[in-house]
Amino acid sequence: TGTTDFSEKVDGQIENVGDAIAAGAEKLLSKQIEDYEKSKVAVDGFRKTLADIAAAQDKPIVIFVDELDRCRPEFAVKLIERIKHFFEMPKVIFVLLMNRDQLGKAIQGVYGSDVDADRYISKFLHLVVGLPKRKYTGYSDGDAYTFALRTVERYGFSIDRQTKDWCECLAICSLQLDLSLREVERCVALFALNSHIDRLPLWMLAWPMALKISRPSVFSGVLAGDKGSHQVACELISDKTAENSKKTYPVRFYEQMHSAAVANAGLSDASYAFALEQLRDWSLKNHNYPRIALADIFLKVDIEIK
């Protein structure tokens, strides 16, 4: 009948479509297998070549991977997995420089918040070493001072007394704000753009520069005369070098200035004598109005550094 013929035709078409899909799937699968075999041969060949090169060396080959935690989470996770699977061989060492906490967050971002990131990382790392920050202990001591001085030299500046003063004060600020060397370098970039400022000691610029780089919201608040921002800045600048019997002059100056700004007081009070003396010595305007005086100083370094 007509119905039977139509049914047979439909069944035939379905069978043909099924055959076509099966043929296509078989072809695709064959290509994937072929691509995999080619990839495996390439990886195996690379591993053998690298192993032969490493075996011929007197010392191990050390490969550094810096700032892994700053990569996209998926990329960072895949990279450490591939290093483990592809490059684990004698005399080849990978050194991964990273913020471990940030990498842990990346792992949880890829595999879920329930994953034990520390345990996962430990599967790929044979040895973990933390790099401690050396604390500032004197005017010309510590990593921040040395790094700032060398970076200033790299920018082409001659190292005179004022430049050394600025580097010393930046070293103090790096302790107060726990600056990284990257942030210290950005402070040097600000210094390079502001070192021409007249009638202002360079040491006085170190604190607002450090605050702008590490605490931009506080910097902006001080610039706007916000009392709460002055309070935060006062707490940040408060002396952390208690082992020193005498407070360093940038700490003394800005501690008094921010404190006076919080109290909405003039600098005639004896407790602000050092700050007032510095402002008068350098003929700064508005020296009896600390919020305005600080805004004037901070405005001099208000340049955007990416």
C-alpha positions in Angstrom: 0.0 0.0 0.0 1.0 3.7 -0.2 1.5 3.8 3.6 3.8 0.8 3.5 5.9 2.2 0.7 6.2 5.6 2.5 7.3 3.8 5.7 9.9 1.8 3.8 11.2 4.9 2.2 11.5 6.7 5.6 13.3 3.7 7.1 15.7 3.7 4.1 16.4 7.4 4.5 17.0 6.9 8.3 19.4 4.0 7.5 21.2 6.1 5.0 21.6 9.0 7.5 22.8 6.6 10.1 25.4 5.2 7.8 26.5 8.7 6.8 26.8 9.7 10.5 28.7 6.6 11.3 31.1 7.1 8.4 31.6 10.8 9.4 32.2 9.8 13.1 34.6 7.1 12.0 36.5 9.6 9.8 36.6 12.2 12.6 37.8 9.6 15.2 40.5 8.4 12.8 41.7 11.9 12.3 41.8 12.6 16.1 43.7 9.3 16.6 46.1 10.3 13.9 46.5 13.8 15.3 47.1 12.3 18.8 49.7 10.0 17.4 51.5 12.8 15.7 51.3 15.0 18.9 52.6 12.1 21.0 55.5 11.5 18.6 56.3 15.2 18.7 56.2 15.3 22.5 58.2 12.1 22.9 60.7 13.4 20.4 61.0 16.7 22.3 61.4 14.9 25.7 64.1 12.6 24.3 66.0 15.6 22.8 65.8 17.6 26.0 66.8 14.5 28.1 69.8 14.0 25.8 70.9 17.6 26.1 70.5 17.6 29.9 72.4 14.3 30.2 75.3 15.9 28.2 75.6 18.9 30.6 77.8 19.0 33.7 75.1 20.8 35.6 71.3 20.6 35.5 69.3 22.7 33.1 67.3 25.2 35.2 64.2 26.9 33.6 62.7 29.8 35.4 59.0 30.7 35.1 58.3 34.0 36.6 55.0 35.6 37.8 52.9 32.4 37.2 50.2 33.8 39.5 49.7 36.8 37.2 48.6 34.6 34.3 45.1 33.6 33.5 44.0 31.0 36.0 43.3 28.3 33.3 46.7 28.9 31.7 48.6 28.8 35.0 47.0 25.6 36.0 47.6 23.9 32.7 51.2 25.1 32.7 52.1 23.5 36.0 50.3 20.3 34.9 52.2 20.1 31.7 55.5 20.8 33.3 54.9 17.9 35.6 53.8 15.5 32.8 56.1 16.5 30.0 59.3 17.7 31.7 59.8 15.5 34.7 63.2 14.0 33.8 66.7 13.9 35.3 68.8 17.1 35.4 65.9 19.4 34.3 64.7 21.7 37.0 61.8 24.2 36.8 61.8 27.1 39.3 58.3 28.7 39.5 58.3 32.2 41.0 54.8 33.0 42.2 52.5 34.2 44.9 51.3 30.8 46.2 48.0 32.2 47.6 47.1 33.7 44.3 47.9 30.5 42.5 45.7 28.6 45.0 42.8 30.9 44.1 43.4 30.3 40.4 43.3 26.5 41.0 40.0 26.9 42.9 38.7 29.1 40.1 39.3 26.3 37.6 38.3 23.2 39.7 36.0 24.7 42.2 36.1 26.3 45.7 35.9 22.8 47.4 39.3 21.8 46.0 42.2 21.8 48.5 44.5 24.1 46.6 47.6 23.6 48.8 47.3 19.8 48.5 46.8 20.1 44.7 49.9 22.3 44.3 52.0 19.9 46.4 51.5 17.2 43.8 53.5 19.3 41.4 56.1 21.0 43.6 59.0 19.1 45.2 60.3 22.0 47.2 58.7 25.3 48.3 60.9 28.1 49.5 59.5 31.4 50.8 61.5 34.6 50.2 61.4 36.8 53.3 61.5 40.5 53.1 64.4 42.1 54.9 63.3 44.8 57.3 64.7 48.3 57.2 67.1 48.8 60.1 69.0 52.0 59.2 69.3 54.9 56.8 71.4 53.1 54.2 70.5 49.5 54.9 68.0 47.0 53.4 66.8 45.7 50.1 64.4 48.5 49.4 67.1 51.2 49.7 69.6 49.3 47.6 67.1 48.5 45.0 65.8 52.0 44.8 69.3 53.4 44.5 70.2 51.1 41.7 66.9 51.7 39.9 67.5 55.5 40.1 70.9 55.0 38.6 69.4 52.9 35.9 67.1 55.8 35.1 70.3 57.9 34.5 70.3 60.1 37.6 73.4 61.1 39.4 73.5 60.0 43.0 73.8 63.1 45.1 72.8 63.8 48.7 69.2 64.6 47.9 68.7 61.5 45.8 70.2 59.3 48.6 67.9 61.1 51.1 64.9 60.2 48.9 66.0 56.5 48.6 66.5 56.3 52.4 63.1 57.8 53.0 61.5 55.5 50.5 63.1 52.5 52.3 61.4 53.7 55.5 58.1 54.1 53.7 58.5 50.6 52.2 58.5 49.2 55.8 55.5 51.3 56.8 53.5 50.2 53.8 55.1 46.7 53.2 56.0 47.6 49.6 57.0 45.0 47.1 60.1 45.7 44.9 57.7 46.2 42.0 56.0 48.9 43.9 59.4 50.4 44.8 60.2 50.5 41.1 57.0 52.3 40.4 57.9 54.9 43.1 61.2 55.4 41.3 59.3 56.1 38.1 57.3 58.8 39.9 60.5 60.2 41.3 61.9 60.4 37.8 59.0 62.5 36.8 59.0 64.7 39.9 62.7 65.1 40.8 62.7 68.6 39.1 60.4 70.1 41.7 61.9 73.2 43.2 61.7 74.5 46.8 60.8 71.1 48.2 63.2 68.6 49.7 63.1 65.3 47.8 62.8 63.3 51.0 59.4 64.9 51.5 58.1 63.4 48.3 58.8 59.7 49.3 55.8 59.3 51.5 53.1 60.7 49.1 54.7 58.7 46.2 54.7 55.4 48.2 51.1 56.1 49.4 49.9 56.9 45.8 51.4 53.6 44.5 50.3 51.3 47.3 47.1 53.0 48.7 45.7 55.1 45.9 42.3 55.6 47.6 44.0 57.0 50.7 46.2 59.2 48.6 43.2 60.6 46.8 41.4 61.2 50.1 44.4 63.1 51.5 44.5 65.2 48.3 40.8 66.0 48.8 41.3 66.9 52.5 39.2 63.9 53.7 39.6 63.5 57.5 39.1 59.7 57.4 41.9 59.4 54.9 44.2 61.4 57.1 43.4 59.1 59.9 44.3 56.0 57.9 47.5 57.7 56.6 48.4 58.6 60.2 48.0 55.0 61.3 50.1 53.8 58.3 52.9 56.2 59.0 53.0 55.5 62.7 56.5 54.3 63.7 57.1 50.7 63.1 60.8 51.0 63.9 60.4 50.9 67.6 63.9 49.5 68.1 65.3 52.8 67.0 65.4 55.3 69.8 64.9 58.3 67.5 62.1 58.5 64.9 63.3 59.1 61.4 62.4 62.5 59.9 59.8 61.5 57.3 58.0 59.5 59.9 58.0 62.4 62.4 57.0 64.9 59.7 54.1 63.1 58.2 52.9 61.6 61.5 52.6 65.1 62.9 51.0 66.5 59.7 48.4 63.8 59.4 47.7 63.9 63.1 47.1 67.7 63.0 44.9 67.2 59.9 42.7 64.7 61.8 42.5 67.0 64.8 41.7 69.9 62.5 44.4 71.8 64.4 47.0 74.3 63.4 50.7 73.5 63.8 51.3 76.1 66.6 50.9 73.4 69.2 54.3 72.1 70.5 53.5 68.5 69.5 53.7 69.6 65.8 56.9 71.6 66.2 59.0 69.4 63.9 56.5 69.6 61.0 56.1 73.3 61.4 59.9 73.8 61.4 60.2 71.8 58.1 57.5 73.7 56.4 59.0 77.1 57.4 62.5 76.0 56.4 61.3 75.2 52.9 59.0 78.3 52.7 55.9 76.2 52.0 52.6 78.1 52.0 49.6 77.3 54.2 52.0 75.9 56.8 49.5 76.5 59.6 46.8 74.6 57.8 48.0 71.0 57.6 45.2 69.6 55.4 45.9 72.3 52.8 49.7 72.0 53.1 49.5 68.2 52.7 47.2 68.6 49.7 49.7 71.0 48.1 52.6 68.5 48.6 50.5 65.5 47.4 49.4 67.4 44.3 53.0 67.7 43.2 53.2 63.9 42.7 49.7 63.4 41.4 50.9 61.8 38.1 49.4 58.5 36.8 51.9 55.6 36.6 50.6 52.5 34.9 
